[in-house]
Amino acid sequence: MASMPRLCGMLAGDAGEVAYELEFGRDDLGMAYLDVRADAPLSVTCQRSLEPFVLPVSVSSRLGLIRSEREESGLSPESEPLLVDEDGKLAMADVIEDELLLALPLVPVNPDSELPEEVTRPPSESEAGDERTENPFAVLRELKK
């Protein structure tokens, strides 16, 4: 994973390996495609507890290989477009990295984490009384008189 700098920038650590499988072919419409399947244990930071945890990510997608945006309309509905250079070369590590980046959740939350007790417990009567402060709009009420 350390060889994927954009992905590592989103992670809590770069340890681990990505298991992937690539399959090239042509669909029923004659368009070239690339099937990408990848599995990786990604170390992300839980946004609830701010602790790192390992999130298992599994990706399976079909990318339709096109050389111009005009060709996109010829892709089958289950294919996502992947723009290829005129020479037809692809950087496979970049393709896999892109798919893993797209699979990352916007807000990673560890399912085993819990909110701190001070957030989940109801306030006691003494704390509730302390929270009653002067209304900031009371001054406006006085001006209205």
C-alpha positions in Angstrom: 0.0 0.0 0.0 2.9 2.3 0.6 3.4 2.6 -3.2 0.0 4.4 -3.5 0.7 8.0 -2.2 -2.7 9.4 -2.8 -4.4 6.6 -0.9 -1.9 6.8 1.9 -2.6 10.5 2.3 -6.2 9.5 3.3 -5.2 6.7 5.7 -3.9 6.5 9.3 -1.1 4.2 8.2 0.4 2.7 5.0 0.9 -0.9 6.3 -0.7 -3.7 4.5 -1.1 -5.2 1.0 -3.7 -5.0 -1.6 -4.9 -8.2 -3.2 -6.2 -7.5 -6.7 -7.4 -9.2 -9.8 -7.6 -7.6 -13.3 -9.5 -9.0 -16.2 -9.6 -7.4 -19.7 -12.2 -8.2 -22.3 -14.8 -7.0 -24.8 -18.5 -6.7 -23.9 -21.5 -7.6 -26.1 -21.3 -4.2 -27.8 -17.6 -4.8 -28.7 -16.3 -2.2 -26.3 -13.1 -3.0 -24.4 -13.4 -3.2 -20.6 -11.4 -3.8 -17.5 -12.8 -5.7 -14.5 -11.1 -4.6 -11.3 -11.5 -6.6 -8.1 -9.4 -5.6 -5.1 -9.4 -6.3 -1.3 -7.4 -4.3 1.2 -7.4 -3.8 4.9 -7.2 0.0 5.1 -6.1 1.7 8.3 -8.4 4.8 8.8 -9.2 7.1 11.7 -12.6 6.7 13.3 -14.4 10.1 13.3 -16.3 9.2 16.5 -13.4 8.1 18.7 -10.5 9.6 16.7 -8.7 6.2 17.0 -7.3 4.3 14.1 -9.0 1.1 13.0 -8.7 -1.4 10.1 -11.5 -1.1 7.6 -11.7 -4.0 5.2 -12.5 -2.7 1.7 -13.6 -4.8 -1.2 -13.9 -3.3 -4.7 -15.5 -4.9 -7.8 -16.1 -2.6 -10.8 -16.2 -2.8 -14.6 -14.4 0.1 -16.4 -15.1 0.7 -20.0 -11.9 1.7 -21.8 -12.5 4.7 -24.0 -10.1 7.0 -25.9 -12.4 10.0 -26.2 -15.4 11.3 -24.3 -17.5 10.7 -27.4 -17.1 7.0 -27.0 -18.7 7.1 -23.5 -22.2 6.8 -25.0 -21.3 3.4 -26.5 -20.6 1.9 -23.1 -22.9 -0.6 -21.5 -24.9 0.7 -18.5 -22.9 -1.4 -16.0 -19.6 0.1 -17.1 -17.9 3.2 -15.7 -15.8 5.1 -18.3 -12.0 5.1 -18.0 -10.3 7.5 -20.3 -7.2 5.9 -21.8 -4.3 7.7 -23.5 -4.0 7.5 -27.3 -1.2 5.0 -27.0 -3.6 2.7 -25.1 -1.3 2.3 -22.0 -2.7 2.1 -18.5 -0.9 2.5 -15.2 -2.5 -0.4 -13.3 -1.4 0.8 -9.9 -3.2 4.1 -10.5 -6.4 2.4 -11.6 -6.4 0.2 -8.5 -5.6 3.2 -6.3 -8.4 5.2 -7.8 -10.9 2.4 -7.2 -9.8 2.1 -3.5 -10.1 5.9 -3.1 -13.6 5.8 -4.4 -14.5 3.0 -2.0 -13.3 4.9 1.1 -16.2 6.2 3.2 -16.4 10.0 3.6 -16.7 9.7 7.4 -15.2 6.4 8.6 -16.7 5.2 11.8 -15.5 2.1 13.7 -18.6 0.0 14.3 -17.1 -1.2 17.6 -16.6 2.3 18.9 -18.9 4.0 21.5 -19.6 7.6 22.3 -18.1 8.8 25.5 -20.3 8.6 28.6 -20.5 12.4 29.0 -22.1 12.6 25.6 -24.6 9.8 26.0 -25.8 10.2 29.6 -28.7 12.5 30.3 -27.8 15.7 32.2 -28.5 15.6 36.0 -30.8 18.3 37.5 -27.9 20.3 38.8 -26.2 20.3 35.4 -29.5 21.3 33.8 -29.9 24.2 36.2 -26.3 25.4 35.4 -27.1 25.4 31.7 -29.9 28.0 32.1 -28.2 31.2 31.3 -29.5 34.5 30.5 -31.3 34.7 27.2 -29.2 36.7 24.8 -32.3 38.2 23.3 -33.5 39.6 26.7 -31.7 42.9 25.8 -33.9 43.2 22.7 -37.0 42.7 24.8 -35.9 45.6 27.0 -35.4 47.8 24.0 -38.8 47.0 22.6 -40.5 48.4 25.8 
